[in-house]
């Protein structure tokens, strides 16, 4: 019995050291650059208002869709919000807001105070859906074309340059 | 010039380590119980040289000798003198030199202060400690040399990261290093104890002060880091369960467990192997933490420049350490037949150890899990505060209850004669808790439990002052402080208020009971940065109190960086905490205001907690 315990302890340490060794040769920074150019299939998001779901079909008529991940507790989201309001005036784009790990009342208050730029509003209460989109912090935004291919990904609050950038892309049509 | 001196001294130190190891092994052959004077002298010389070596690096920083890569990368001629000096250990290479200094000085002091223990045990400790020193000296010399020269000499340095230009961060690394590098000495002692079979309570006596020293400094180091995070990172929190913070907490858990199990070993001569495991574990965890931080596997505020070769070296070193520990432990291990009564002080101390191990394993899992999933399945995940809070907090409640009862028990066999008092104290805790809940605001179930159990610990520790014929002052102070710490964290967490909004110059905004008025914005110029200073007037409509806070947005020049400085007003009841950030191409500023009750008491509790350890050290010194 003692032998078994001893060898399992030794094996455990060897395993840990092995994993450390493998990790050494990996790039530690989380990189979602590869996401650009990929198609996002099987979108299924729960509506903010009721229990219905949005799927790819609901967005297929849009020329461009900007998916924006936000929450009322996120200070940088407040900073980018005026830019989203500005973008919502554009013709060729619809904005899908994913409310990330938030309380409903707070989220509504946020939109009431700062305006609602979203054409669709969905919720991701435990943050699982957002993981599927490769999100690791908010705010983040993903620009999709009508074939659900990711054209660009924005990490952090959308600034004026990003806004101009998006406008340039969508006005080409 | 300084480069040559530094390299020369490093080289001499390697030589001295070899001499110490060689003469120590020779010394083992002699039959008398004396360690030769030469070993003392060489060891003293080694400590002196490494300190001189460190001072030559400090002087390179002071005179801004940019011919050294380390100085070039981490300093700037316009930097204030204080930060030039603290820049010495604010980087990978310099901090490793600090590592070696602590290893060396502890090695010398252990030799000097343990004269009444067997010669073989002391000599082996010295040999093992010198092997550790050698490992790090080679690492410095061949991989991370702070005295490497850059050619052609740059005229100006790149500057120290602005968020590191801070008094708290100047003292945070040295404190923490004394803590976790200090644990090396009882790693070496534990190995020596296994090799020489020195397992009596004498072993416990020889290391207990070293455990205390490292514990006190580790506690203070963690505290200073938290205070820094609180005012510098601008989120208003002080603990983020950041992997690197966890790396400093893991050895702390092991040290705290060790501190307690040593009592049993000293008084009752049992739990020997468990104590040895804790000794080995503490330093192993310290090196593991260093590996995780320095190899760049983890991403966090503490990230050092990424270098796999560096990581590989520490990993090899770590593996050898673990291998040697396991080898000696396994060949020397004998199943113990310790008779421990389930109702005795021993059991309660063991319970403390179980809790510490539980916390340790939880935090270790949370820290390593993302690394494992990434390495094994390419799946990137992050483990954050919700995991730690939901696993750790409920267990803290039970832990506090045991912590209150434990010290009341007796060695060998206990009888609960004071059950009545315990019940009275517990009812007292219940009443105070509900008074708090009633007068302020309702609390959640878990906060109620946390507050009840912490008050219970506070009351029972408080009464210990009067109870026994001979009181254990250090223990009472530390336990009392820990009770207060959890109590204040609980209240602070529950009654904090946070407001987040946008405001422009001259505008007033009313939110709940508060009126916010952005009165003024000023641009100030300083030697190494310029600052936009906001003047915000906050009036509390309920109490008619008006206060002015002045948050800053700083633009540092070398390297050019933007930082947000929180404005904090502290008093004994609460902290007012305000940060301001600019909004891209807009006249609005984002304001984050927080009212955090009893904040200063959290810091004070940790200071008194470590003061308990310090007092215990003082008492031990007096008894000797």
Interface residues (C-beta under 8 A of the other chain):
Chain A: X2 X6 X9 X10 X13 X16 X17 X19 X20 X21 X22 X23 X24 X25 X26 X28 X29 X30 X73 X75 X78 X79 X82 X131 X136 X157 X159 X160
Chain B: X291 X295 X296 X297 X298 X299 X306 X308 X311 X312 X315 X318 X319 X322 X326 X330 X335 X368 X371 X372 X374 X375 X376 X380 X381 X382 X500 X501 X502 X581 X583 X584 X585 X586 X590 X592
